[in-house]
Amino acid sequence: MAVQVNFAEEFFGESIEVLKRIDASAVEASASKLAEIRERGGRLFVLGVGGSAGHASHAVNDFRKLCGLEAYAPTDNVSELTARINDDGWDNVFSDWLDGSRLSDLDALLVLSVGGGDAERGVSANLVAAMKFARTRGASIIGIVGRDGGFTAKVADNIVLIPPIYPERVTPHTEGLCAVVWHLLVTHPLLARQSARWEELK
């Protein structure tokens, strides 16, 4: 099998082009919303499945440690997650967890997703159910999503869209640049309360 020698160069070039097309004002609005949530004493619940569950766990660490924002990811507790899936089903795993966490109008969801959820097509239906539940509690919704944003784009208060200008690689570009966006957020002057360890070392 022939290897395309310049694939790395091509992929990096695509990433740069996608990054340049992200709406910076949408990211700034999300930073403001997150700062507002912290100031009102609210909590941040970061939701993602698959690779985005990994992002959720990492983001929770940084929002808590660097920003002093109380944050949680339901996928961090595999025992509770799998018990809920086993007993009550996949679709309601996040909404039931949020109910048990007494989600309120002080709180917010941060949804990380390639497609943003589409219950009709059976994709990330648990994210859709969680957002519907959040709306009944008056919680804010922020999304970092790709493709057309799916259900998240329809209901979120703030949305950052990773433009799907390379459809054949929408997942790696969305997930890769999602990490860039939330790392931007945790280092944003409105949110950051301390530097990461390497930045503190002289």
Order of alpha helices (4+ residues) and beta strands (2+ residues): alpha-alpha-beta-alpha-beta-alpha-alpha-beta-alpha-beta-alpha-beta-alpha-alpha
